[in-house]
Amino acid sequence: MLVVLFVSMEEHMPDTGWASVSAPYVRPRRPGEADAWTEEAAAHGHVGTNRLRGVEEASPPREVADVLDLGPEGTAVIRRRLVLLDGRPTELADSYYPASIARGTRLAEERKIAGGALTALAELGFRPHSAEESVTARPSTKPEQDALDIHPEDWVMVLTRVLRTDTGMPIEATVMTMVADGRELRYRMIINEEL
């Protein structure tokens, strides 16, 4: 059984009272700093890597177009990755960026981005300010079974994250399809009397 825990350091988000293990994943990285997955896996004695599966500009699924405010004709730059733990597939991660801000940038190049996509966005003037996440579970599809090396009866957990600037502009939507077996997501609420 493959066990993957989201147990990264927690950061408090004072305006909402919520803390999430996702916090290291939603901030640009400092020069020379490893990506959040590499850091988290190493902190638990493992090796976390990503394999770029492709980059394209296309119409995203309707629900992604809606959260990115793209409209019916809008396109997104899509970066598809396979996330590995100790060389084993653990997650499919598809990140969508409005083409109006990603076209012609490092985000649209079919290669890994030094510092990661959020660092590239910040360099373009689009710094993430807020993150919204939703988590669902469902039976896996045949392509997911093949990519994640799971059985037909296995389910997947799907985490969708939308990042917005301080003005509320959506700049990234990521759909992470995860091996459900052994997966744990942790969220913690800070009780604030003023809420």
C-alpha positions as CSV (number, residue, x, y, z in Angstrom):
1,M,0.0,0.0,0.0
2,L,1.3,3.4,-1.0
3,V,0.9,5.9,1.8
4,V,1.0,9.6,1.0
5,L,0.3,12.2,3.7
6,F,-0.2,15.9,3.1
7,V,1.5,16.8,6.4
8,S,3.5,19.9,5.4
9,M,4.0,22.7,7.7
10,E,0.8,24.6,8.4
11,E,0.5,28.3,7.9
12,H,-2.2,30.4,9.5
13,M,-4.4,32.5,7.2
14,P,-5.5,35.2,9.6
15,D,-8.3,36.7,7.5
16,T,-10.2,33.4,7.4
17,G,-9.1,31.5,10.5
18,W,-8.2,28.4,8.3
19,A,-4.8,26.8,8.1
20,S,-4.0,24.2,5.5
21,V,-1.2,21.9,4.6
22,S,-1.5,23.3,1.1
23,A,0.0,26.6,2.1
24,P,3.5,25.8,0.9
25,Y,2.0,24.8,-2.5
26,V,0.4,28.2,-3.1
27,R,3.3,30.6,-2.8
28,P,6.1,31.5,-5.2
29,R,9.4,29.9,-4.3
30,R,12.5,31.8,-3.3
31,P,15.6,31.6,-5.5
32,G,17.3,28.2,-5.1
33,E,14.4,26.8,-3.0
34,A,13.1,23.4,-4.0
35,D,9.5,22.9,-5.1
36,A,7.0,22.2,-2.3
37,W,6.5,18.5,-3.3
38,T,10.3,17.8,-3.3
39,E,10.6,19.5,0.2
40,E,7.6,17.7,1.7
41,A,8.6,14.2,0.4
42,A,12.2,14.8,1.7
43,A,10.9,15.8,5.1
44,H,9.4,12.3,5.4
45,G,12.4,10.5,4.0
46,H,11.1,10.1,0.4
47,V,11.9,11.4,-3.0
48,G,9.2,13.5,-4.6
49,T,9.4,14.4,-8.3
50,N,7.3,15.6,-11.2
51,R,7.3,14.5,-14.9
52,L,5.9,17.0,-17.4
53,R,3.3,15.2,-19.5
54,G,2.6,18.1,-21.9
55,V,1.9,21.8,-22.3
56,E,-0.8,23.1,-24.7
57,E,-3.2,26.0,-25.3
58,A,-6.7,24.7,-25.5
59,S,-10.3,25.1,-24.3
60,P,-10.4,23.8,-20.7
61,P,-13.3,21.7,-19.3
62,R,-16.4,23.9,-18.7
63,E,-16.0,23.9,-14.9
64,V,-12.4,25.1,-15.2
65,A,-13.4,27.8,-17.8
66,D,-16.1,29.0,-15.3
67,V,-13.7,29.4,-12.4
68,L,-11.1,31.1,-14.6
69,D,-13.8,33.5,-16.0
70,L,-12.8,32.5,-19.5
71,G,-16.2,32.6,-21.2
72,P,-17.3,30.1,-23.9
73,E,-14.6,31.0,-26.4
74,G,-11.7,31.4,-23.9
75,T,-8.6,29.2,-23.9
76,A,-6.1,28.3,-21.2
77,V,-2.5,27.2,-21.2
78,I,-2.6,23.7,-19.7
79,R,0.4,22.2,-18.0
80,R,0.0,18.4,-17.3
81,R,2.2,16.6,-14.8
82,L,2.6,13.2,-13.4
83,V,3.6,13.4,-9.7
84,L,5.8,10.6,-8.3
85,L,6.8,9.5,-4.9
86,D,9.9,7.3,-4.8
87,G,9.4,6.8,-8.5
88,R,5.8,5.6,-8.2
89,P,2.9,7.5,-9.7
90,T,0.8,9.1,-7.0
91,E,-1.1,12.0,-8.8
92,L,-2.0,13.5,-12.1
93,A,-1.9,17.3,-11.8
94,D,-3.3,19.5,-14.6
95,S,-2.8,23.3,-14.1
96,Y,-4.7,25.8,-16.2
97,Y,-3.7,29.4,-16.7
98,P,-5.8,32.0,-18.7
99,A,-4.1,32.2,-22.1
100,S,-4.3,36.0,-21.9
101,I,-1.7,36.0,-19.2
102,A,0.3,32.8,-20.0
103,R,0.6,32.8,-23.8
104,G,4.2,33.6,-24.8
105,T,5.6,33.2,-21.3
106,R,7.5,30.4,-19.5
107,L,4.2,28.9,-18.6
108,A,3.5,28.1,-22.2
109,E,6.9,26.4,-22.8
110,E,7.1,22.6,-22.8
111,R,9.7,22.4,-20.1
112,K,10.0,22.6,-16.4
113,I,9.9,26.0,-14.9
114,A,12.8,27.0,-12.5
115,G,11.1,28.0,-9.3
116,G,7.7,26.7,-10.5
117,A,4.7,28.1,-12.2
118,L,3.7,30.3,-9.2
119,T,7.1,32.0,-9.3
120,A,6.6,32.6,-13.1
121,L,3.2,34.1,-12.4
122,A,4.5,36.3,-9.6
123,E,7.3,37.6,-12.0
124,L,4.5,38.5,-14.5
125,G,2.8,40.6,-11.8
126,F,0.2,38.0,-10.8
127,R,0.9,37.0,-7.2
128,P,-1.5,34.6,-5.5
129,H,-3.4,36.0,-2.6
130,S,-6.2,33.5,-1.9
131,A,-6.8,29.8,-2.6
132,E,-10.1,27.9,-2.8
133,E,-10.0,24.1,-2.6
134,S,-12.6,21.4,-3.1
135,V,-12.2,17.7,-2.7
136,T,-14.2,14.9,-4.2
137,A,-13.8,11.1,-4.6
138,R,-15.0,9.0,-7.5
139,P,-14.2,5.7,-9.3
140,S,-11.1,5.9,-11.5
141,T,-11.2,6.0,-15.3
142,K,-9.2,3.7,-17.5
143,P,-6.6,6.4,-18.5
144,E,-6.2,7.2,-14.8
145,Q,-5.7,3.6,-13.9
146,D,-3.0,3.3,-16.6
147,A,-1.2,6.5,-15.6
148,L,-1.4,5.9,-11.9
149,D,-0.9,2.1,-12.0
150,I,-4.0,1.4,-10.0
151,H,-6.7,-1.3,-10.4
152,P,-10.1,-0.8,-12.1
153,E,-11.9,-1.1,-8.8
154,D,-9.7,1.7,-7.2
155,W,-11.1,5.1,-6.6
156,V,-9.3,8.5,-6.9
157,M,-9.5,11.6,-4.9
158,V,-9.8,14.8,-6.9
159,L,-8.6,18.1,-5.3
160,T,-9.4,21.3,-7.3
161,R,-7.6,24.4,-6.3
162,V,-8.2,27.9,-7.7
163,L,-5.7,30.7,-7.0
164,R,-6.7,34.4,-7.1
165,T,-4.9,37.7,-6.9
166,D,-5.7,40.3,-4.2
167,T,-8.3,41.8,-6.7
168,G,-10.0,38.4,-7.0
169,M,-8.7,37.7,-10.5
170,P,-8.3,33.9,-11.1
171,I,-4.8,33.1,-12.2
172,E,-4.6,29.3,-11.9
173,A,-6.9,26.4,-11.5
174,T,-5.3,23.0,-10.8
175,V,-7.0,19.7,-10.8
176,M,-5.1,17.0,-8.9
177,T,-6.3,13.4,-9.4
178,M,-4.7,11.4,-6.7
179,V,-4.3,7.7,-5.7
180,A,-6.9,7.6,-2.9
181,D,-5.5,4.6,-1.1
182,G,-3.5,5.9,1.9
183,R,-4.1,9.6,1.0
184,E,-4.8,12.0,3.8
185,L,-5.6,15.7,3.5
186,R,-5.5,17.8,6.6
187,Y,-7.2,21.1,7.3
188,R,-7.1,23.0,10.6
189,M,-9.4,25.8,11.7
190,I,-8.1,28.5,14.1
191,I,-10.9,29.5,16.4
192,N,-11.1,33.3,16.4
193,E,-13.6,35.0,18.7
194,E,-14.0,37.8,16.2
195,L,-15.4,35.5,13.4
